[in-house]
Amino acid sequence: MTTDPWTRPEWDRAALLTIDTQVDFIEGGASPIPGTAAVVPVVGALAAAFRRARRPIVHVIRLYQGQDVDLARRTLLDGGAPIVRPGSPGSQIAPALLPPGAPELDAPKLLAGEFQPLGPGEWAMWKPRWGAFHRTGLEAFLRQQGVSTVVVAGCNFPNCPRAAIIGASERDFRVVAAADAISGVDDRHLAEAARLGAGSAPSAAIAESLR
């Protein structure tokens, strides 16, 4: 991780963002992303570390309804593809990521832009496009929580985790990619993120830093 004072993580002000780690995107789901099943336990362990440290967790999700979806997905969804439809089992967050007793997703509230509590210091939120900060209240929400540093984990680095890293960086958050807790990631991706000032580290090292 970086030693630059402007991008160095502030662990006592860190939050975890899990990105699109939903049943439909795991192998066996309606739109599986290879490698996601393998990282689910790692993301779950990282979430547990943030809970122990009493640091915020935001589970960022997709819900596809009507035409408010990425242009690249509209033909697929117009054809009836049952991907993360509101209220469907496939839209739910992978259970391994969640705290005990977490409720199912409340699709109407999420689609209205609300942050749904899932446990103490833990929420779900919906994003309409690739980036977690695009047309959402995430920046303001994190500022209210006193967050300066975001750790990004979850599903399919080339799309939504990458967009979350860029969005966080351009809003002057310090950023760390959990290198072993993101599907679809490779060394080149992490090098590209580093050029934006985003560090990377294994989830075990992140958990140790939170202590």
PLY file of the C-alpha trace (Angstrom):
ply
format ascii 1.0
element vertex 211
property float x
property float y
property float z
element edge 210
property int vertex1
property int vertex2
end_header
0.00 0.00 0.00
1.09 3.56 -0.66
3.07 5.67 1.79
2.05 8.92 0.10
0.45 11.02 2.86
-2.40 12.09 0.57
-3.48 8.59 -0.48
-2.33 6.47 2.49
-5.33 4.66 4.07
-6.75 6.04 7.30
-7.96 2.80 8.83
-9.84 4.41 11.70
-11.93 6.22 9.06
-12.36 3.33 6.62
-15.53 1.81 5.16
-15.99 -1.37 3.13
-17.85 -1.28 -0.18
-18.94 -4.68 -1.48
-19.93 -4.44 -5.12
-22.63 -6.51 -6.85
-21.96 -9.69 -4.87
-25.45 -11.01 -5.57
-26.76 -14.51 -6.19
-27.39 -13.97 -9.92
-23.74 -12.99 -10.48
-22.31 -16.06 -8.74
-21.71 -19.30 -10.63
-25.09 -21.03 -10.87
-26.96 -17.72 -11.07
-28.73 -16.13 -14.01
-25.70 -14.10 -15.15
-22.64 -15.73 -13.58
-19.28 -13.99 -13.42
-16.45 -16.55 -13.39
-14.48 -16.58 -10.17
-17.12 -14.87 -8.06
-18.02 -17.96 -6.03
-14.36 -18.30 -5.08
-14.11 -14.77 -3.68
-17.42 -14.80 -1.77
-15.89 -16.39 1.38
-13.02 -13.90 1.24
-15.40 -10.95 0.96
-17.43 -12.43 3.81
-14.35 -12.67 6.03
-13.41 -9.10 5.18
-16.91 -7.92 6.09
-16.60 -9.75 9.40
-13.33 -7.91 10.07
-15.02 -4.56 9.45
-17.82 -5.54 11.84
-15.32 -6.42 14.55
-13.63 -3.06 14.00
-17.03 -1.33 14.09
-16.38 0.30 10.75
-19.17 0.95 8.20
-20.07 -1.53 5.48
-22.13 -0.63 2.40
-23.29 -3.44 0.13
-23.74 -1.83 -3.30
-26.18 -3.73 -5.53
-27.84 -3.73 -8.93
-31.58 -4.08 -9.54
-32.79 -4.17 -13.13
-36.27 -2.79 -13.74
-37.69 -1.11 -16.83
-35.33 0.89 -19.02
-33.24 2.43 -16.25
-30.30 0.16 -16.97
-27.01 0.42 -18.84
-27.40 0.64 -22.63
-25.20 -2.43 -22.98
-27.71 -4.51 -20.99
-31.03 -3.29 -22.45
-31.27 -5.78 -25.33
-30.56 -8.63 -22.93
-33.18 -7.48 -20.45
-35.73 -6.63 -23.14
-35.42 -10.28 -24.15
-36.63 -11.30 -20.70
-33.34 -12.24 -19.04
-34.18 -12.75 -15.34
-31.16 -10.91 -13.95
-31.32 -9.23 -10.50
-34.99 -8.45 -10.90
-36.40 -6.60 -7.87
-37.62 -9.04 -5.24
-36.17 -12.11 -6.95
-33.98 -14.64 -5.11
-31.18 -13.88 -7.56
-31.15 -10.23 -6.59
-30.25 -11.00 -2.98
-26.78 -10.42 -1.56
-24.72 -13.59 -1.12
-25.58 -14.79 2.41
-21.93 -15.22 3.39
-21.49 -11.43 3.26
-24.31 -10.59 5.63
-24.57 -10.21 9.40
-26.77 -12.61 11.38
-30.45 -11.74 11.09
-30.05 -9.46 8.07
-33.37 -8.86 6.28
-33.97 -9.49 2.61
-33.52 -6.53 0.32
-36.38 -4.02 0.29
-36.44 -3.31 -3.44
-38.91 -0.37 -3.43
-36.91 1.52 -0.80
-33.60 0.78 -2.49
-34.89 1.89 -5.89
-36.08 5.11 -4.24
-32.49 5.80 -3.19
-32.73 4.80 0.47
-29.94 3.08 2.36
-31.45 -0.08 3.86
-30.05 -1.09 7.26
-28.91 -4.72 7.37
-27.27 -4.65 10.80
-25.39 -2.24 13.08
-23.23 -0.02 10.89
-24.18 -1.94 7.76
-26.41 -1.02 4.83
-27.44 -1.95 1.30
-27.80 0.61 -1.47
-28.79 0.48 -5.15
-26.85 1.97 -8.02
-28.41 2.41 -11.47
-25.18 2.17 -13.49
-21.64 0.78 -13.22
-20.36 3.33 -10.73
-21.40 3.26 -7.07
-21.30 7.07 -6.88
-23.24 7.81 -10.09
-26.75 9.12 -9.31
-26.55 7.87 -5.74
-26.19 9.42 -2.30
-23.09 7.38 -1.48
-20.62 10.25 -1.22
-22.81 12.23 1.17
-23.60 9.09 3.16
-19.92 8.23 3.62
-19.08 11.81 4.58
-21.79 11.68 7.24
-20.15 8.54 8.63
-16.79 10.32 8.84
-15.27 8.07 6.18
-12.09 9.11 4.38
-10.98 5.69 3.08
-12.92 3.09 1.10
-11.99 -0.55 0.64
-13.48 -2.06 -2.51
-14.36 -5.75 -2.82
-16.87 -7.82 -4.78
-17.80 -8.84 -8.28
-16.02 -8.37 -11.60
-13.25 -5.78 -11.45
-13.39 -4.69 -15.14
-16.88 -3.27 -14.68
-18.32 -2.08 -11.39
-15.40 -2.35 -8.90
-13.24 -0.40 -11.35
-15.96 2.26 -11.66
-16.27 2.44 -7.86
-12.52 2.95 -7.52
-12.54 5.73 -10.11
-15.58 7.37 -8.55
-14.07 7.28 -5.08
-10.73 8.58 -6.29
-12.22 11.53 -8.15
-14.14 12.45 -4.99
-10.91 12.49 -2.98
-11.49 9.35 -0.97
-8.45 7.24 -0.19
-8.96 3.89 -1.92
-7.77 0.33 -1.33
-8.70 -2.58 -3.59
-8.96 -5.87 -1.70
-6.83 -7.78 -4.20
-8.01 -11.31 -3.33
-11.64 -10.33 -2.74
-12.60 -9.11 -6.22
-13.50 -11.44 -9.07
-12.06 -10.74 -12.51
-9.01 -8.89 -11.19
-5.41 -9.30 -12.29
-2.08 -7.56 -11.69
-2.57 -5.21 -14.63
-5.87 -3.97 -13.18
-4.22 -3.28 -9.82
-1.38 -1.43 -11.54
-3.90 0.72 -13.41
-5.71 1.48 -10.14
-2.40 2.41 -8.53
-1.92 5.12 -11.15
-5.10 6.70 -9.79
-3.64 6.59 -6.29
-5.63 3.50 -5.29
-3.63 1.02 -3.28
-4.23 -2.71 -3.09
-3.66 -5.33 -0.42
-4.77 -8.86 0.48
-7.86 -9.00 2.65
-5.91 -10.50 5.57
-3.56 -7.51 5.59
-6.54 -5.14 5.49
-8.17 -6.96 8.41
-4.93 -6.72 10.38
-4.68 -2.99 9.65
-8.19 -2.47 11.03
-6.99 -3.74 14.42
0 1
1 2
2 3
3 4
4 5
5 6
6 7
7 8
8 9
9 10
10 11
11 12
12 13
13 14
14 15
15 16
16 17
17 18
18 19
19 20
20 21
21 22
22 23
23 24
24 25
25 26
26 27
27 28
28 29
29 30
30 31
31 32
32 33
33 34
34 35
35 36
36 37
37 38
38 39
39 40
40 41
41 42
42 43
43 44
44 45
45 46
46 47
47 48
48 49
49 50
50 51
51 52
52 53
53 54
54 55
55 56
56 57
57 58
58 59
59 60
60 61
61 62
62 63
63 64
64 65
65 66
66 67
67 68
68 69
69 70
70 71
71 72
72 73
73 74
74 75
75 76
76 77
77 78
78 79
79 80
80 81
81 82
82 83
83 84
84 85
85 86
86 87
87 88
88 89
89 90
90 91
91 92
92 93
93 94
94 95
95 96
96 97
97 98
98 99
99 100
100 101
101 102
102 103
103 104
104 105
105 106
106 107
107 108
108 109
109 110
110 111
111 112
112 113
113 114
114 115
115 116
116 117
117 118
118 119
119 120
120 121
121 122
122 123
123 124
124 125
125 126
126 127
127 128
128 129
129 130
130 131
131 132
132 133
133 134
134 135
135 136
136 137
137 138
138 139
139 140
140 141
141 142
142 143
143 144
144 145
145 146
146 147
147 148
148 149
149 150
150 151
151 152
152 153
153 154
154 155
155 156
156 157
157 158
158 159
159 160
160 161
161 162
162 163
163 164
164 165
165 166
166 167
167 168
168 169
169 170
170 171
171 172
172 173
173 174
174 175
175 176
176 177
177 178
178 179
179 180
180 181
181 182
182 183
183 184
184 185
185 186
186 187
187 188
188 189
189 190
190 191
191 192
192 193
193 194
194 195
195 196
196 197
197 198
198 199
199 200
200 201
201 202
202 203
203 204
204 205
205 206
206 207
207 208
208 209
209 210
